[in-house]
Amino acid sequence: MKNSQKKGIAAALVGIGAGALAWWQYKRMSPEQKKNLKSKVSNAGDRIKDTAKDVESSISEKYNELKGTAKEKVEQAKS
């Protein structure tokens, strides 16, 4: 077994252990704590979605700007 495979297996086991610990802690939470956690996760998801939309629109704007500049350069080169 290669060293990288051993590291991958070790990482997977650590991930499984962390997931099991998180699940166990979640099951021990009070309903109010669960509600707060769900709210935090939901808010984080909303922020991630908003950021992704902002990045997408920014990339789209830059692409259109570059496309227009490229067309101008091509027209100038033809002249």
C-alpha positions, 0 to 999 in steps of 0.5 A: 500500500502506497503512502498516499493511500495510507494518508487517504485512509487515515483522513477518511477515518478521521472524517468519519470519527469527526462526523460521528462525534458531531452527530452524537453532540447534536443528539445531546442538544436541547431543542433550543440549541438545535434550533439555534444551530439550524438557524446558523447553518441556514444563515451561513448557506444564505451568505454563501449563495449570495456570495456565489451570485455576486461572484457569478455576476462579477465574472459575467461583467468582466467576461462581457467587458473583455469580449467587447475589448477583444472585438474592438482590438479585432476591428482596429487590427482589420483597419 
